[in-house]
């Protein structure tokens, strides 16, 4: 499997690291074309994200691998027809399945301002 960064580039999308103050309400967001369909959450309009860009807060750039994977999975679930909330939850499920025992992913979740504390950790 290609790294999330490589997968994004292979699709012709770009990754932009933006100041945290600009995207702090969302942390990461996207507006991308998949099979001729433009996929994006309402936050992309709030932020003014151009087509085929994935934005991530500079604050989280040290965790690009995890954040970009989440965005890719969320985009894939949206392309399958899921709404924004369901796609986000499914992307979190995918992360948990892949990285539940990854210490760096767990540190990222512990550092996250809000919204990820609900992710369960086995044996805790």
KEDOTOR-977695 format. One line per 10 residues: for each residue z, y, x of C-alpha. Coordinates in Angstrom, 1 decimal, always signed. Each point is the difference from the previous one (the first is absolute). Example, Ala and Ser with C-alpha at 12.3 -4.5 7.8 and 13.67 -1.06 7.14 Angstrom:
KEDOTOR-977695
+7.8:-4.5:+12.3 | -0.7:+3.4:+1.4
end
This chain:
KEDOTOR-977695
+0.0:+0.0:+0.0 | -0.9:+3.4:+1.3 | +2.8:+2.5:+0.5 | +0.4:+2.4:-2.9 | -1.4:+2.9:+2.2 | -3.1:-2.1:+0.8 | -0.4:-1.1:-3.6 | +0.0:+3.7:-1.1 | -2.5:+0.9:+2.7 | -2.3:-2.9:-0.9
-0.2:+1.3:-3.6 | -1.1:+3.4:+1.3 | +3.3:+1.7:-1.0 | +2.0:+2.3:+2.3 | +3.7:+0.2:+0.6 | +1.6:+3.5:+0.1 | +3.5:+0.6:+1.1 | +1.3:+3.1:-1.8 | +3.2:+2.0:+0.4 | +2.8:-1.6:-1.9
+0.6:+3.2:-2.0 | -3.5:-0.4:-1.5 | +0.4:-3.6:-1.2 | +3.8:-0.5:-0.1 | +0.0:-0.6:-3.7 | -2.4:-3.0:+0.5 | +0.2:-1.0:+3.7 | -3.5:-1.5:-0.1 | -3.0:+0.3:-2.3 | -3.7:-0.6:-0.2
-3.3:+0.8:-1.7 | -2.6:-2.7:+0.8 | -3.2:-1.6:-1.3 | +0.1:-3.7:-0.6 | -3.2:-1.7:-1.3 | -1.3:+3.4:-1.3 | +3.2:+0.8:-1.8 | +2.3:+2.8:+1.1 | +3.6:-1.2:+0.2 | +2.9:+2.4:+0.3
+3.4:+0.7:-1.5 | +0.7:+3.4:-1.8 | +1.8:+1.1:+3.2 | -3.4:+0.2:+1.8 | -0.9:+2.8:-2.4 | +3.3:+1.8:+0.7 | -0.5:-0.3:+3.7 | -3.8:+0.7:+0.0 | -0.9:-3.1:+1.9 | -3.7:-0.2:+0.8
-2.0:-3.1:-0.8 | +0.4:-2.9:+2.3 | +3.2:+1.2:+1.6 | +3.4:-1.7:+0.3 | +2.8:+2.5:+0.7 | +3.3:-1.0:+1.5 | +2.9:+2.2:+0.9 | +0.5:+0.7:+3.7 | +3.6:-1.0:-0.5 | -1.2:-3.6:-0.7
-2.7:-0.3:+2.6 | +2.2:-2.2:+2.2 | -0.2:-2.5:-2.9 | -3.8:+0.4:-0.6 | -0.6:-3.8:+0.0 | +2.3:-0.5:-2.9 | -0.8:+3.1:-2.0 | -3.7:-0.4:+0.4 | +0.2:-3.7:-1.0 | +1.9:+1.1:-3.2
-2.7:+2.5:-0.8 | -2.8:-2.5:+0.6 | +1.7:-2.5:-2.3 | +0.7:+2.6:-2.7 | -3.7:+1.0:+0.2 | -1.1:-3.6:-0.4 | +2.3:-0.5:-3.0 | -1.3:+3.2:-1.6 | -3.6:-1.3:+0.6 | +1.0:-3.2:-1.9
+0.8:+2.2:-2.9 | +3.8:+0.5:+0.3 | +1.6:+3.3:-0.9 | +1.6:+2.1:+2.7 | +3.6:-1.2:-0.6 | -1.0:-3.7:-0.1 | -2.2:+0.3:+3.0 | +2.8:+1.7:+2.0 | +2.5:-2.8:-1.1 | -2.5:-2.7:+1.0
-0.6:+1.7:+3.4 | +3.8:-0.1:+0.6 | +0.0:-3.7:-1.0 | -2.8:-0.6:+2.6 | +2.0:+1.9:+2.7 | +3.1:-2.0:-0.8 | -1.9:-3.3:+0.2 | -1.5:+0.9:+3.4 | +2.8:+1.9:+1.7 | +3.3:-0.9:-1.6
+1.3:-1.2:+3.4 | -1.6:+2.7:+2.1 | +2.8:+2.1:+1.5 | -2.2:+3.1:+0.4 | -1.1:-0.1:-3.6 | +3.6:-0.4:-1.1 | +1.0:+3.1:+2.1 | -2.8:+2.0:-1.6 | +1.3:-0.9:-3.5 | +3.5:+1.0:+1.1
-1.3:+3.4:+1.2 | -2.1:+0.6:-3.1 | +1.3:+3.1:-1.9 | -0.1:-1.7:-3.4 | -1.9:-2.4:-2.0 | +0.1:-3.1:+2.2 | +3.7:-0.9:-0.1 | -0.8:-2.4:-2.9 | -1.9:-2.3:+2.2 | +2.1:-3.2:+0.2
+0.8:-1.6:+3.3 | +0.7:-3.7:+0.0 | +3.3:-1.4:+1.1 | +1.8:+3.4:-0.2
end
